[in-house]
Amino acid sequence: MSVFGIYLRGMCMGAADVVPGVSGGTMAFILGIYTRLIDAIKSFDARWIGALLRLDWRHALRGPDFAFVLPLLAGIVSAVLFFTHVVPLPRLLVSNPAEVYALFFGLVAGSIVVLVADLGGLRWRDVPALLGGIALGAVIVTAVPTETPETWWFVALSGALAICAMVVPGISGSFVLLLLGKYAYVLDAIGHLRFGVILPFLGGVALGLFSFTRLLSWILHHYERASLLAINGILVASLWVIWPFQLRRYVEVRGKRRLIESQPGWPDAGDPVFAALALAVLGCVIVIVLHRLARRGGHAAR
């Protein structure tokens, strides 16, 4: 995979992170880089940290998959800046939510079909893993935000759970923070540089990221089919929150509207049904084309 190809995939992940209810993990899964992403994060281990502290640059630079991580991060940052400043995707989510969500609905739906095809279809013994993923996803996406403590340990726990959610396709980390009642609290702390909140949160993020990715990497390498089916089930459940026609409820957080709850429904008379349908089909086509190009590139490399 070329550096530019990795950069473009990073841009797709960054664009997905801007949309509430869609995670960068979902896009990484769609683009076929999910396992490599998890392994790349896992490569920043204790040995790497030790080499860094010893200023052993030769080992520090040789261990992790920097050829993948650096262009991917550059793409993510570029996309977040582009879709928040040049093309204001958050503003489009308020003015044209049906069209934006329809495109992502098509991307996720297409990825579900592609994954099932890659697995050679579904078998009876696949049902428990698939239904387990759907059940887990359904519990998360239909949960209601609650009031929670503001102690340092719970802030750290919130950071760990949010980053774990961002890594798993189909679950939004910001949505998990909303469920834990810490979305506005953490954003306000960042805006006012309240390090008593920021540092425990970042500590939880680091702990959750490096511990959970190791577990996830082990599961993916030892129980690949079952884990992919469970992830596919989570993606199926996530279609509930990215269905284009929703009754959405927002809260005001630091002067910006943030989605906290949505219920799917049928389109009203004034909804852009045909535009949404066209964008959903476009999303499916994009996934299928990207998948075929990736497979063709893989065959060419062999």
C-alpha positions in Angstrom: 0.0 0.0 0.0 1.5 3.4 -1.0 2.0 6.3 1.3 -0.6 8.3 -0.6 -3.1 5.4 -0.4 -2.6 5.3 3.4 -3.0 9.1 3.6 -6.3 8.9 1.7 -7.6 6.3 4.1 -6.6 8.5 7.0 -8.6 11.3 5.4 -11.7 9.0 5.2 -11.2 8.1 8.9 -10.9 11.7 9.9 -14.1 12.6 8.0 -15.9 9.8 9.7 -14.8 11.1 13.2 -16.4 14.4 12.5 -19.9 12.8 12.1 -21.7 11.9 15.3 -22.6 8.2 15.5 -19.8 7.2 13.0 -16.3 6.2 14.2 -12.9 6.2 12.6 -12.8 2.5 13.4 -15.8 1.9 11.2 -14.1 3.6 8.2 -10.8 1.7 8.9 -12.9 -1.5 8.8 -14.6 -0.5 5.5 -11.2 0.4 3.9 -9.6 -2.9 4.8 -6.9 -1.5 7.2 -8.5 -2.4 10.5 -6.2 -5.3 11.5 -3.1 -3.4 10.5 -4.3 -0.3 12.4 -4.8 -2.4 15.6 -1.4 -4.0 15.2 0.3 -0.6 14.5 -1.2 0.8 17.8 -0.1 -2.3 19.6 3.5 -1.9 18.3 3.9 1.2 20.6 4.7 -1.1 23.6 6.7 -1.0 26.8 9.9 -1.9 24.9 9.4 1.1 22.6 8.7 3.4 25.6 11.9 2.1 27.2 14.0 2.8 24.1 12.5 6.3 23.9 13.4 7.0 27.6 16.9 5.7 27.0 17.2 7.9 23.9 17.9 4.8 21.9 16.6 6.3 18.7 17.7 3.3 16.5 15.3 0.9 18.3 12.7 3.6 19.0 12.3 4.3 15.3 12.6 0.7 14.1 9.9 -0.9 16.2 6.5 0.7 15.4 4.9 0.7 11.9 5.7 4.4 11.3 5.4 3.9 7.5 1.7 3.3 8.2 1.0 5.4 11.3 2.5 8.7 10.1 0.7 9.1 6.8 -2.5 7.8 8.4 -2.3 10.4 11.2 -1.5 13.1 8.6 -4.7 12.1 6.7 -6.8 12.1 9.8 -5.6 15.6 10.9 -6.0 17.0 7.3 -9.6 15.7 7.1 -10.6 17.0 10.5 -9.3 20.4 9.6 -10.8 20.3 6.1 -14.2 19.2 7.2 -14.5 21.6 10.1 -13.0 24.7 8.4 -13.1 24.5 4.5 -16.2 22.3 4.1 -18.1 22.6 7.4 -19.4 19.1 7.8 -20.7 19.7 11.3 -22.8 22.6 9.9 -24.0 20.4 7.0 -25.1 17.8 9.6 -27.5 20.5 11.0 -28.6 22.0 7.7 -28.6 18.8 5.6 -28.6 15.8 8.0 -30.5 13.4 5.7 -28.0 13.7 2.8 -24.9 13.4 5.0 -26.1 10.5 7.0 -27.4 8.8 3.8 -23.9 8.7 2.4 -22.5 7.1 5.6 -25.4 4.7 5.7 -24.5 3.5 2.3 -20.8 3.2 3.2 -21.6 1.1 6.3 -24.3 -1.0 4.5 -21.9 -1.7 1.6 -19.1 -2.7 4.0 -21.5 -5.2 5.7 -22.2 -6.8 2.3 -18.6 -6.8 1.3 -17.5 -8.5 4.6 -20.1 -11.3 4.3 -18.9 -11.9 0.7 -15.3 -12.0 1.8 -16.2 -14.6 4.4 -17.8 -16.8 1.8 -21.3 -16.2 3.0 -22.9 -17.0 6.3 -23.1 -20.4 7.9 -25.3 -21.6 10.8 -22.4 -21.7 13.2 -21.8 -18.0 12.4 -25.1 -16.9 13.9 -24.1 -16.7 17.6 -21.2 -14.3 16.9 -23.2 -12.2 14.5 -26.2 -11.9 16.9 -23.8 -11.2 19.8 -22.4 -8.3 17.9 -25.8 -7.0 17.0 -27.0 -7.3 20.6 -23.9 -5.4 21.9 -24.3 -2.7 19.3 -28.0 -2.3 20.0 -27.4 -1.9 23.8 -24.9 0.8 23.2 -26.7 2.8 20.5 -30.0 2.8 22.3 -28.6 3.6 25.8 -29.7 6.9 27.4 -27.1 9.4 28.8 -26.9 9.4 32.6 -25.5 11.5 35.4 -22.1 10.2 36.7 -19.5 11.3 39.2 -16.8 13.9 38.4 -14.0 12.2 40.4 -10.6 11.7 38.7 -10.9 7.9 38.5 -14.3 8.1 36.7 -12.9 10.7 34.3 -10.0 8.3 33.6 -12.4 5.4 33.2 -14.5 7.6 30.8 -11.4 8.2 28.7 -10.5 4.5 28.5 -14.0 3.5 27.5 -14.3 6.3 24.9 -11.1 5.3 23.2 -12.0 1.6 23.2 -15.3 2.6 21.6 -13.5 4.6 18.9 -11.3 1.6 18.1 -14.3 -0.7 17.6 -16.2 -0.2 14.3 -19.8 1.0 14.6 -19.4 2.8 18.0 -18.7 6.5 18.4 -16.3 7.5 21.2 -18.1 10.8 21.6 -21.4 9.0 22.0 -20.0 6.9 24.8 -18.8 10.1 26.6 -22.4 11.4 26.2 -23.7 8.1 27.8 -21.3 8.6 30.7 -22.3 12.2 31.1 -18.8 13.4 30.5 -18.9 14.9 26.9 -19.6 18.5 27.9 -17.5 18.2 31.1 -14.4 17.1 29.2 -14.8 19.6 26.4 -15.2 22.4 28.9 -12.1 21.2 30.7 -10.1 21.3 27.5 -11.5 24.7 26.6 -10.4 26.1 30.0 -7.2 24.1 30.3 -8.3 22.4 33.5 -5.5 19.9 33.8 -7.0 18.3 36.8 -9.6 16.8 34.4 -7.5 16.7 31.2 -4.6 14.6 32.7 -6.7 11.8 34.2 -8.7 11.7 30.9 -5.6 11.4 28.8 -4.2 8.8 31.2 -7.4 6.8 30.7 -7.2 7.2 27.0 -3.6 5.9 26.9 -4.3 3.0 29.2 -7.5 2.0 27.3 -5.8 2.3 23.9 -2.7 0.3 24.6 -4.4 -2.4 26.7 -7.6 -2.8 24.6 -5.7 -2.9 21.2 -3.6 -5.8 22.5 -6.7 -7.8 23.5 -8.3 -6.9 20.2 -5.3 -7.8 18.2 -5.1 -11.2 19.9 -8.7 -11.9 19.3 -8.4 -10.9 15.6 -5.4 -13.2 15.0 -6.8 -16.2 17.0 -10.5 -16.0 16.3 -10.6 -14.0 13.0 -13.9 -15.2 11.6 -15.9 -15.0 14.8 -14.5 -11.5 15.6 -15.2 -10.2 12.1 -18.7 -11.5 12.4 -19.2 -9.8 15.8 -17.8 -6.6 14.4 -20.2 -6.9 11.4 -23.0 -7.3 13.9 -22.0 -4.1 15.6 -22.1 -2.4 12.2 -25.6 -3.7 11.5 -26.7 -2.2 14.9 -25.0 1.1 14.1 -27.3 1.5 11.0 -30.0 2.4 13.6 -28.3 5.7 14.5 -27.2 6.6 11.0 -30.5 6.0 9.2 -30.9 9.2 7.2 -34.4 10.1 8.5 -34.3 10.6 12.3 -36.0 12.5 15.1 -32.9 13.9 16.7 -32.4 15.6 20.0 -29.5 18.0 20.6 -27.8 19.7 23.5 -25.9 23.0 23.5 -22.2 22.4 24.4 -20.0 25.5 24.4 -22.1 27.2 21.8 -22.4 24.2 19.5 -25.3 21.8 19.0 -24.3 18.2 19.9 -26.4 15.1 19.1 -27.4 13.1 22.2 -30.3 11.0 21.0 -32.0 10.0 17.7 -34.9 7.7 16.8 -35.3 6.4 13.2 -38.5 7.1 11.4 -40.1 7.3 8.0 -39.3 10.3 5.8 -41.7 13.2 5.9 -43.2 14.9 2.8 -40.5 17.6 2.8 -37.5 15.2 3.2 -35.0 14.8 0.4 -35.8 11.1 -0.2 -34.4 10.8 -3.7 -31.2 12.7 -2.9 -30.7 10.5 0.2 -31.3 7.4 -1.8 -28.8 8.5 -4.5 -26.1 9.2 -1.8 -26.7 5.9 -0.1 -26.3 4.1 -3.4 -23.1 6.2 -4.0 -21.8 5.1 -0.6 -22.3 1.4 -1.4 -20.6 1.9 -4.8 -17.6 3.6 -3.2 -17.1 0.7 -0.8 -17.4 -1.9 -3.5 -15.0 0.0 -5.8 -12.5 0.6 -3.0 -12.7 -3.1 -2.0 -12.1 -4.3 -5.6 -9.2 -1.9 -6.0 -7.7 -3.1 -2.7 -8.0 -6.7 -3.7 -6.5 -6.1 -7.1 -3.6 -4.2 -5.5 -3.1 -7.1 -3.1 -3.0 -9.7 -6.0 -0.6 -7.4 -7.9 1.7 -7.2 -4.9 1.9 -11.0 -4.7 
